[in-house]
Amino acid sequence: MPEIIWEAPFCAEGNNCFRFGTDSDGKAYIAVDGQEDHYLTDSAEALRTLIRDIKAGKADHLL
């Protein structure tokens, strides 16, 4: 398992809190707060795009 440096939780409306992280290779991670051992990983740009799309309402059912 890579050593991931997690940022403070980001909480959307309601009870949905997510954390973003990076490793020493610059790979990005996203996980539900409190469940950081179950994460998605991709490039930082791919995860930024995912978050932008969610914020734009394109995937609000995910929140």
C-alpha positions as CSV (number, residue, x, y, z in Angstrom):
1,M,0.0,0.0,0.0
2,P,1.4,3.4,-0.9
3,E,2.0,6.0,1.7
4,I,-0.9,8.5,1.1
5,I,-1.0,12.0,2.6
6,W,-4.6,12.8,3.2
7,E,-6.1,16.3,3.2
8,A,-8.8,17.5,5.6
9,P,-12.2,16.0,4.8
10,F,-14.4,17.8,2.2
11,C,-18.1,17.5,3.2
12,A,-20.9,18.1,0.7
13,E,-24.5,18.9,1.7
14,G,-25.8,16.2,4.0
15,N,-23.4,13.6,5.5
16,N,-21.2,12.9,2.6
17,C,-17.5,13.6,3.5
18,F,-14.6,12.7,1.2
19,R,-10.9,13.0,1.5
20,F,-8.3,13.6,-1.2
21,G,-4.8,12.5,-1.0
22,T,-1.5,12.2,-2.9
23,D,1.5,9.9,-2.7
24,S,5.2,10.6,-3.4
25,D,4.8,9.7,-7.0
26,G,2.1,12.4,-7.5
27,K,-0.8,10.0,-7.9
28,A,-4.1,11.2,-6.5
29,Y,-6.6,9.4,-4.3
30,I,-10.2,9.9,-3.1
31,A,-11.9,8.1,-0.3
32,V,-15.0,8.4,1.9
33,D,-13.9,10.0,5.2
34,G,-13.2,7.2,7.7
35,Q,-12.7,4.6,5.1
36,E,-9.4,5.6,3.6
37,D,-8.3,2.0,3.2
38,H,-10.9,1.7,0.4
39,Y,-10.0,4.4,-2.1
40,L,-10.2,5.2,-5.8
41,T,-7.0,6.2,-7.5
42,D,-6.2,8.0,-10.8
43,S,-4.3,11.0,-12.0
44,A,-5.0,14.2,-10.2
45,E,-6.6,15.7,-13.3
46,A,-9.0,12.7,-13.6
47,L,-10.1,13.2,-10.0
48,R,-10.4,17.0,-10.5
49,T,-12.6,16.4,-13.5
50,L,-14.8,13.9,-11.5
51,I,-15.3,16.5,-8.7
52,R,-16.0,19.3,-11.2
53,D,-18.7,17.1,-12.9
54,I,-20.3,16.3,-9.6
55,K,-20.3,19.9,-8.5
56,A,-21.9,20.8,-11.9
57,G,-24.7,18.4,-11.2
58,K,-23.7,15.9,-13.9
59,A,-23.4,13.1,-11.3
60,D,-25.2,14.4,-8.2
61,H,-26.7,11.0,-7.6
62,L,-23.2,9.9,-6.5
63,L,-23.4,12.3,-3.5
